[in-house]
Amino acid sequence: MSVDFITQAILQYRYWILIPLSFLEGPVVAFVAGTLAAADFFNIYFLAALFFVRDIGLDGAYYAIGYFGGRTAFTERMLTKIGITDEHLEQVRVLWSKRPGMTMLIGKLSYGIASAFIVVAGMVKMPLGVFFKYGVLVAILEYGTLLLTGYFLGESLGGDIVRIIDNAQYALAIAALVLSAYYVFTWKMRGKFLKEDKEIENTPV
């Protein structure tokens, strides 16, 4: 889903489209909405609350799937997605135990596998308090950065919806650049997580 399409949809439908779009392209929507918040198109505090609740809510749902879902077809697909086999689920548990903060950061920012990663956290029975403590910190870091970056972009374009629209080509170009950098970073985090996960496969517990 392109930045241009998301921007046009948000401009047309505002709050009505914001929530469903946030579940499809959360980072992109957060950045675009943050930019428009600079022109009072959205309330920045509402946006912060929305994306925080969305992120933590999804984390809780995926954790519950892993915790209570057992070896269903859905969880099996999630395991396949990140290459985790039955033989080294215990090693993943050790990784969570030794470095919960870094594991949460890398896993949550790993493009394309974050949901699978959270399901695995539930499967290895990561303590719920620890899970949400680090989940909250990562959610604040990720979406706080995206919202504020978007907001400062909007301010730099004049802080007015007319000016932002008039300079749409520049806004979209900058947005594409920032979001491309974000996704490159998350792809690298994905590679780092999968590499660490592979390395612990042969690590004795």
N, C-alpha and C positions, 0 to 999 in steps of 0.2 A: 504494500500500500504506500503510494508516494506521499512525500511531504506536501506537495501541491494539493492533492486530493483531500488529505486530512485537513489542511488549512481551509479550503473552500467549504468543506462540510461543517467545520467548527464555526466559521463566520456565518453560515446560513442558519444553523440550528442551535448554536450556543450550548447551553446546559443540557438540552435534550439529547444531543449526540455525544456529549463529552464522556459520559459513563460507559456506554457500549464501546466507543472507540478505545477507551482506556484499557479494556480487556483484550483488545486486538493488537494494539501497538502502543503499549504504555509509555515507553521512553520518548517516542516521537510526539505523542499527544501531550505529554508533560512539558516538553520543550516549547511546542507551538502555543499551548495554553499559557505558559509562563510569559511568552513574548506578548501575547494579547492582554495579559493582566497588567502590563505596564501602561496600557491605554484604558484601564478600568473596564475592559471588556469582561474580565473575570475577577473575582475576589481571590487574591493570592493566598489568603489563609484558608479559604474553601478548597482551593486546589491542593494545598499541602495536606489538608485533612483527607481529601478524597483519595489521593494517590497513596498516602500512608495506609489508610484503612484497606484500600484495594490490595496493596502488596501484602500486608500482614494477613488479610483474609484469605488470599490465595495460598499463601504459605501454610496456613492452618489447614486448609482443605486438602492440599497435597500431602501434608504430613499425616493427616488422618487416613488418607487412602493407603499410604505405605504402612501405617501402624496397624490398621484394622483390616486392610484389604487382603493380607496374606499373599499367596501366590496366584492371583487372578491373572487373566489374560492381559488386562490393562497394565498391571505392575510388571509383568514379564516384558511387555513392550518397552516400558520405561527403563528397565534394566538393560535391555538390548541397546537402547539408544545411547547409553554412556559406557557400554562394554563391561558391565559388572556381571560376574558369574557367581554361582552359588559358592564356589570354592573360596572366594575372598571377600564375602560380605563381612566376615569377622575382622578382616584387616581394615575395612572401611570404618567399622565401629571404633577401632583403635585410632584411626586418623581423626575422627570426630572427637574422641576423648582427649587426645594429646594437643590438638590445635583447632579447637572449635571456632575461634574467631576467624582465622585465616581460611579455614575450610569453608565457612559460611560465605565469606567475602568472594573467594574464588568461584565457588559453586553458583552463587546467586548472580554473579556478573558474567557467567559463562554462556555466551549466546547460543540459544537453541537447545540447551540441556538443563536450564535452571529448574524447570518443573520436575524433570526426572530426578535431578539431584535432591530435591526436597522430598520426593517420594521415598528415596533411599534413606534419608534421615529418619523418616518414620519407621521404615523396615528394620533399621538397626537399633531402634528404640532409644534415640538420642533423648536425654532428659528434656522435658518440655520447657522448663524454666530457662535452661541454657539455650535451647533452640530459639525461643522468642526473644531472649535478651540480645543475641547477636543478630537475629533477623531484623529487629527494630533498628539497631545501629546501622545495618547495611541499607535498609529502606530509607532512613533519614539521609544517609550519605548519597545514595544514588539519586533519589528523586529531589532531594534538596538541591543538589548540584544542577540537575537538569532544569528545574523550575527557576532557580536564580540566574543561571546562564541565559535562559530564554528571556527572563525579566530584564536583565541588563541589556540584552539585544534590543528589546522594545524601547527601553529608555534611550539608547543610543540613536534610535531612528526617530526620536522626537516625542515619544511617550503619548502619541495621539493616534487613534485608530485610522483617521484619514491619511496621516503621514505614513503610517505603517503600510497601508494598502497602496498608497502612491509609490512607495519604495519596495513593493512586493518582490520585484525581481532580485533586489539586493538582500532582502530578508530571507527569501527562499534559498538564495545562493549560500548565505552564511549558515542558515539552518542545515542545509545539505552537508556543508563542510563540517560543522560541529557534530552532527549525527553520524556522519561517516567516520569521524575520529572515534566517536563513542563505540560504534560497532566494531571497528578495528580493534579497539581496546578489549571489548568483550570476547571477540574471537581469540585474541591472545590469551585471555583468562581461561577460555574454554580449553585451549591447547595445554595450558599449564595444569589445569585440573585433571584432564585426561592423562597427562604424562605422570602426574603424581599418583593417580589412581592405579596406573599400570605398574608403577614402581613398587607399590605396596603389595602387589599380588603375590610376590615371592618372599615377602618379609615375614619372618616368623613372629607369631603373636606372643 
